[in-house]
Amino acid sequence: MTGCVQHMGMLRFDAFDDIGGHLSFALALLDDAGNGIVLSSLHGRQETRMYAKPIREGKPEVPLTVEEVQALRQAGFEAVPSRLVRSDR
């Protein structure tokens, strides 16, 4: 079970000032070793964009947004520079 998704965090938010309803989201899905993905969907008036950011051994491969970091915290991980560490929850 070590490679299975064991930690999840989700944050809904408004990506743009002129759009309400919290239709955008950041979703963190990680195993116990900190491997997984952060999916982000940014909903706008004309389009919705989706982004996937891999997390390997607790390290994001690309920069994360504030909302993505909050989703990781909800999943039980704390973001530190260039690395995530398991929080004591």
Buried (B, 14 or more C-beta within 10 A) or exposed (E): EEEEBBBBBBBBBBBEEEBEEEBBBBBBBBBBEBBBBBBBBBBEEEEEEEEEBEBEEBEBEEEBBEBBBBBBBBBBBBBEEEEBEBEEE
